[in-house]
Amino acid sequence: MLRVLARTLKQIHDKQNLAKFAPLIISSGHNLKWYSSKPGDDDPSKYLDEEEKTEDEKTYDLITSKYFKVDDKEKNKKSFEGAIDIFTHKDSRRRGQVEFIYSALKNMQHFGVHKDLGSYKKLLGVLPTGKYVPENRLQADFFHFPKQQDCAVKIMVAMEKNGVMPDEEFGDMILLVFGKISNPFKKYCRMMYWMPKLKNISPWLLPETLPDEALELAKLGIQQIMTVDPLSSISVYQAEDLHQSTDKTWIVSGQSEDQKELLASFKENTPIYVEGAFRLWLKDNQVNYFILRGPPLPAAPPITQDEHDLTDIRMWMDGEKDTASKLERYPTVHEQPDGTILAVAATGTSSRESLLSWIRFLEKENPVLSDLAILFTLQSPLGPVIPVEESSELRS
């Protein structure tokens, strides 16, 4: 057989005769491959790449180009769910359903539905109900319909990654599609156990929907940082209020009363530093902030008295002052081993000019700043600085 094929190939190597044969059989050992050549085409090699693709790759390319390639203005929840409806109603047997779901998962963020529970329910509804439920224990133990089960698990992994918690209706859909003894239902049970526990575990909760404006994001970020001191206050300045300012932008500053007292305790010509930018993440949004850092204060003397000794206690109602005070001043949370944090700020442009305006605004509330040596070390340890305005534009 192979000799006949070789003789046939030798006879049709001429370009004029090549166009008359379609399909063309090429033998490599005992593996036969079919390559199409259209009549009138002198170079059939350009069809090789297309036909060397697997069926899954062809189906994925076809599904992506057919259902999810729309204009950017039309990428919304309505068009995403409309593509799902077209696919489910076009073929009652729903051939290529797994490839369609994988393609939809990759395009969810482009359509802005990656955090919408209803869209995930719509996507899970592509899988037909009752078809993949194991009929006996043997089928359940041998991973009944593994490709479809893995696909459903990938849907829930995407939900977990985007912080979308399923509900009881989602679990009922999984039971109707795969039954109780299946990997998707096990994944659903784990999510329903852990996600409610971890959802509110952070003491610094963020709103469900973050603001789109860069100024509001910066205010929220500085507020998150300053929660270490309940007496902190957030101020918003406009650089254009200063006549000597060249960068017309906004400045969000955070400072507490303890920080003002610490700043007032420094001697004249003490060097303090403006450092940054440091990165703060608010879900998917990045906020760069700067700090005003002073030298570390001397540590408090060690306590030599016994804490359980009650003989040295003096009460004010007895008319005696407590002279056995262990510490003259308790260290604040702003005093760190490498320095003292005196203020925090975020600006719209993260430029040196905007930080100069921030220092001038702080001088109005802290006059001692005019007697100190302020040094700018604007070399971010995290790489290039991205202003808050640009990072919010990238997110939208």
N, C-alpha and C positions, 0 to 999 in steps of 0.2 A: 504493500500500500504506500509506504513512504517513497519507494522508488518511482511509483507512478506520479506521486505529488511532485517530486523533484523534477521529473521530466516535464511535467506540465508547467511548472514555474519557469523552467529554462526556455520553454517555447513562447511564453507570454511576457518576457522581460522587455520587449520593445514597447515604447511609449504609445505607439498607435494601437497596438493590440491590448495594452493594459486597460484602457478605458472600456473595453468591451466585456470585461469580466467583473462581475459583481455578484456576490461577495468573493473576495480573494482569500484563500486558505494558506496560512503560513505555518509550517511545522517546525517545532523546536523540540527535538527528542520525541517523546510521546505526548507532549502537551500541544494541543491544537488551539489556535486563536483565530478569530474571525475579524477581519478588518474590512470595512466598507469602502468602496471607491465609487464616486458618482461618475456617470458618463460625461465625458468631455473635460474631466479634471486630470491634469497630467501629474499631480503630486498627491497621492493618497495618504502621505505620511501625516498631513495635518489633521486627519481624522483619528489618528491613533490615540492621542491624549484623551479625547472625549470618550472613546470606547474602552479605554483601560480603567476608567473609573468604576468603582463598585456601584451596586444598585442603590445602597444607602446614600452615597454621595450624589448620585444623579437625582434621587428623590428629594434630598435636602436642597440641592440647587434649584430644582423645579418648584418646590414649595416656597422657598424664600423669594424667588423672583415673581411668583404668581400672587402671593397673598400679602406679603409684608413690605414690598417696595412701593411706597407711596410718598407723596410730597411731605416735606417737613411740617407744613401747615396743617396737614390732615392727620398727623400722628397724635391720636388721642385715644381715650378709652372706647369711644363709639366705633372708630374704625378698627381697633384691635378686636373687639368682640364681634364686629361684622365679618372680619376675616375668619373667625372661628365658626360663625354660622354658615358661611359659604362652604367651608370645608365639610362640616357635618351633614349638610343637606345635599351636597353634590354626589356623594357616594354613600349608599346605605350600609355597605360593608366597611367603610372607612379605612380603605387601604392606605398605608403610609401614615397611620395615626401617630406612631411613636416618633417618626421623623418630624412630623408636623409639630408635635409638642416641644421637641428639642429646639426647633426653629423659633417657635413662639417664645420660649424662655429666653433665648438670646436677644430677642427684639423687644422684650417687655420694658426695659429701661428706656429705650428710644421712644416708646409710646407713652411713657410716664405712668405705667400701671404696675410697676414692680413692687409697690407697697399697698396695693388694693386687693383685699381679700376676695371680692366678687370676681375679679379677673382670674384669680387662681381657681375658684370654683368653676368658672366657665371653661377653663382649660382642662380641668380634671373631668368635666363632662364630655370631653371628646372620646374618652374610653367608654365602650359600651358596657351596660350593666348586665350582670349575670353570666357573661361569657367566660370570665376568668376565675370564677369561684370554684375551688376544688370540690369535687364530688365525693371524695373519700379521703381517709387519713393518709394513704400512700401518696396521692397526688400532692397533698399539702406538705408532706415531709420532703418530697423531691422538687420543691420550688416550682410550683405550677405557673407556667407562662413567665419565665424569668425576665424577658425583655420588657414586658409591660409593667411588671412589678418594679424593676429598676427605674423605669420612666416615672412612675408615680412617686417613688422615693426622691427622685431628682426635683420634682415639683415642690415637695415639702422642704428639701434642703435649700432651695431658692427662697422659700417663705421664711425659713429660719434665718438665713443670711440677711434678709431685708427687714427683719423684725416684725413679720406678719404672723399673728397668732391665730391658729385655726379655731373654729367653733364646732358645736355639736352637729350642725348640718354638714360640715365638711367630713366629719367622721362617719355620718350615715352614708354619704356618697361613697366613701372607701369601702364600707361594708357591702354595699350593693354591687360594687365592681369586683372586689377581690375576696370578700369574705373576712371572717374573723382571724383565721389562721393564715396570715400572710405578712410579709415584711412591711408593706405600706401601713397596715393597721398597727403594727408594733411601733413604727416610727411616729405615727399619730399619737399613740398613748404616751410615748416619751416626751413629745412636744407639749402635750396637755399637762403633763406633770411638772416639767421644769420651767416652761416659759412663764406661767403665772407667778412662779416663785422669784424668777430673776427679773421680771419686768419692773418691779418697784423696789428692787434691792438697793439701788443707788440713792444716797441722800441728796444728790444734786440732779434732780429730775429735770428734763427738758420738755418743752411743749411738744405735742404730737406733730404739729406743723411749724417749722421754723420760719421766721420772717425772711422775705426776699431782699429787703434793703440792707446794704452793708452797714449802715449806722446802727440799725437795730441788732444786727448780729454782733457788732462790737460791744454794744451795751450789755447784751446777754453774756458774752464771753467774759468781760471784766467783772460782771456781777458774780459769775461762777467762781472766778479766782478769789474775789474778796469775801466769799462766804466763810473763810477761816476766821474772820473777825466780824461779829454781828454788828459792831458799831461803825462799820465802814460806810462811806457815802460815795455815790457815783456822780460825777459832774461831766457835763457835755459843753465843750467850748467850740467856738468858731474862730479859726485863725484870722479871718478877715477883720475881726474886731481889733486886732493889733495893727498899728500903722506900719511897723517895721517888718511885718511878716510878708514873705514873698510866695508862700505856698498856701493858697486859699482852700483849706480843707477843714474837716471837723476833727475834734480830738475828744476821746472818751477817757477820763482820768478817774482813778480810784484811790482813795486815801482815807485812813481812819484817824481818830484822835490820838491813839497811841503812837502812830507813825509820825504825827506832827510833833508830839512831845520828844520822841527819839531824835527827830531832825533838829529840834531846838537845842538839844543837849550837846551837839557837836561844837568843837572849838573853831575859831576862825582859821581859814585856809585849809580846813580838812578836805581832802579829796573825796568826792563822791562820783559815781559812775552811772552813765546812762547805757544800759546793756540791752542787747537784743539783735535781731528779733527772735522770740521764742514762739513755738507753735502750739496752738490750742485747737482741738477738734471738737466741733459741735455736730455730732452725727456725721454727715457727709460734708460739712462746711469747715473751712480752715480760717482761723483768726490768728494773726500775728500780733504779739504784744511786746512791750518794752518795760523794763523795770528801772527804777532809780535806787541804786544800791550804795550803801555806805560801809565804812569799815566795821568789822565785828566788835561788839562791846565786850569788855572783860567779863569773864564768867563770875557768877555769884560765889561767895565763899562757901565751903562745905559746911553742913550742919553738924555741929558737935554735940548738941544736947539730945537727950532722949525724948523722942516724940511722945512717949506714953507717960512722961513725968508731968503730973498735974499740979505740982507745988508751985510752979512759976506762973500760973495763970492769974492774971489780974483783970477784974471786971470793971467796966466804966461806972457801973452803978455803985461800986464801993468807994468811988472817989479816988481811985489809984490808977495810974497809967501803966500799961503793960510795957515794962522796960526789958522784958526778956524776949524781945522780938527776934526771931531767927533770921529773917531777911529784911533788909531795908526796902528792897524793890524786887518784886517777882518778875522774871523775864517774860516778855511777851512772845506771841507766836511769830512775830516778824523778825526776831533775832535768831539768825542761823549761824552755824559754825563758820561759814565762809563769808558772811557779811550780814548786813541789816537791810531788809527790804523797806524802803521809805515811801514808794508810790509805784503804781502800775498804770500803764496807758496803752491805748491803741489809736492809731491815726488812719485816716483814709488813704494816704499815699505811702506811709511808712518811710518817709524821707527825713533827712537831717533837718531840713528847714521846719518841718512840722513838729519835730521833737524840740527844737529851739523855742518854738511858740509854746509848747507844753511847759517848758521850764519857766518861761516868762509868766504864764498863768499861775503856776505854783508859787512864784515869788510873791504874788499878791496875798496869798493865804499863809505863806511861810517866809517872812522877811529875812530870816537867817540865811536863805539861799544866796542872797547877794554877797555874803561874806565867805562863802565856801568856794572851793575850786571844783568846777563841774567838768568832767572829762567824758567825751563821747567815744565809746568803743563799739561801733556799729559793725561788728563782724559776726554774723549769725553762725552759731555752731551747727545749725541744721541745714545749711546750704543757702541758696538764693532766697531773698525775701520777696514774697508775693503779697501785695497790698490787699486789704480786706475788700476793697471795691472790685478788684480784678478776680479774686477768688469767688466772690458771689456771682460775678458774670459767668465764670466758667461753670458754675453749678447750674445756672439757668440755661 
